[in-house]
Amino acid sequence: MIDRLELAEKLLKRPRRVLLVDDDDLLRESLAMGFQDSQKVEMTGAPHGEEAIRRISDGEEFDCIMLDLNLGSGHMDGVQVFEHIKNMKRDLPVAFFTGWPEDERLLRAQRSGLWFSIVPKSVDLDELENMICSLVKRNHVDAGG
């Protein structure tokens, strides 16, 4: 019998499909271009949470969601989007991609009891790629593949 770690390794030979939800067009485009030649990460973007929720509801598959806290005036904030995503797909890994890792809204998310990660926006591409791969691998191992 293949153990969970071996199964996760086999499943993750393909690039991890990541949805970056951020209202900063330049950041979304820069990261998507930065990972364009990556063998490990395929990044696509959504400018606000409502689009991310729609894409997930429509059945688009992602291995991880990277979610900003501040998603622009007139839109849900990152924690509200997080709660919607976790109601739809509890096992989908979510990382708050933020320049404000001590924001009080993250405390609200922690009280939900649902697991998430925090990734600082100051991280470089190599570090971000490693964090994404670790997050997705951990999720596959914890969920039993």
C-alpha positions, 0 to 999 in steps of 0.5 A: 500500500502506498503511504500518504506521503508517496501519494502526495508526491505522485499527485504533485508532479504537475504544477500546483494551480494557484488562484491569487485573489488581489485587487492589485492588477500589477501584482497579479500580472507580475506574479503570473508572469514570474511563474510562467516558466515554473514547473511547480506553480501555475498562477492565475488571478482574480481581482476580487473575492466575488470572482474567486467564489464564482470560479470555485462554484463553477467547478474550476479546480485549484490546489491553493488560494492566495488571498489578500485581506484588502480587496478594494472598496465595494467588495468583500474583504479577504476574511469574508472570502475565506469563510465563503471558500471554506464553506464550499471546499473545506479542504482547499488550502488558503494562504493570506497573502498580505503586507499586514500579517498582524491585522485584527481581521486575521484574528477573526479568521483564526476564531473560525477554527479553520486552518490557513497560512499567512504569507508576507507579500515581501517574499521573493518568487523562490520562497513563494514557490516553496511555500506554495508547494509545502502548503499543497503537499501538507494539505494532501498528506493531512487530507489523506491524498 
